[in-house]
Amino acid sequence: MSNDIKEIQTASASESIFIDENELVARLKISRGSIINHRKAGKLPFVKLGRRVLYHWATVETALLRQQQNGGAQ
C-alpha cells in the first residue's frame, strides 16, 4: 500500500474520533479556559458522558470553519 493511501486512511480515521479536552488544547493551541468559554458560549460542539467531555474532531473543525466564514458571528 502506498504512503499516500496510508496517510488518507489515517486522516479519515482521525477525523471520525472523539478527543478529550487535553487533545483539543493541543490541536487548537489555546488554553483550557478558552475551550471551556467557547463550549459554554455554544461555539464548540461537545458530548458529555458522565463527567467526561468529549469533542468529535471533524464536527469541531466544521464549527470553527463556519465561524470563520461568518466572521466569528454565530
C-alpha positions in Angstrom: 0.0 0.0 0.0 1.4 3.4 -0.9 2.2 6.1 1.6 -0.4 8.4 0.2 -3.2 5.8 0.8 -2.0 5.2 4.3 -2.0 8.9 5.0 -5.5 9.3 3.7 -6.7 6.3 5.7 -5.0 7.8 8.8 -6.6 11.2 8.2 -10.0 9.7 7.7 -9.7 7.6 10.9 -8.5 10.6 12.9 -11.4 12.8 11.7 -14.0 10.3 13.0 -12.7 10.1 16.5 -13.7 11.7 19.7 -11.0 13.5 21.6 -10.8 14.9 25.2 -10.1 18.4 26.3 -6.4 17.9 26.6 -6.2 16.7 23.0 -8.3 19.7 21.9 -6.0 22.1 23.7 -3.0 20.5 21.9 -4.7 20.6 18.5 -6.0 24.2 18.8 -3.1 25.6 20.8 -5.4 27.6 23.1 -5.9 27.4 26.8 -8.3 25.0 28.6 -10.2 28.1 29.9 -10.7 29.4 26.4 -12.1 26.0 25.3 -14.5 26.0 28.3 -15.6 29.5 27.5 -16.2 28.7 23.8 -18.1 25.5 24.8 -20.3 27.4 27.2 -21.0 30.0 24.5 -22.1 27.3 22.1 -19.2 27.8 19.7 -17.7 24.3 20.3 -19.9 21.2 19.9 -19.3 18.5 22.6 -20.7 15.4 24.1 -20.8 14.8 27.8 -20.6 11.2 29.1 -20.9 11.3 32.9 -18.2 13.7 33.9 -16.2 13.4 30.7 -16.5 16.0 28.0 -15.5 14.7 24.5 -15.3 16.5 21.2 -15.8 15.0 17.8 -12.9 16.5 15.9 -14.5 16.7 12.5 -17.5 18.4 13.9 -15.3 20.9 15.8 -13.4 21.7 12.6 -16.7 22.3 10.8 -18.0 24.6 13.6 -14.7 26.6 13.5 -14.8 26.9 9.7 -18.4 28.1 9.9 -17.4 30.7 12.4 -14.5 31.8 10.2 -16.8 32.2 7.2 -19.3 34.2 9.3 -16.6 36.5 10.6 -16.8 35.0 14.1 -20.6 35.5 14.4 -22.9 32.6 15.2 
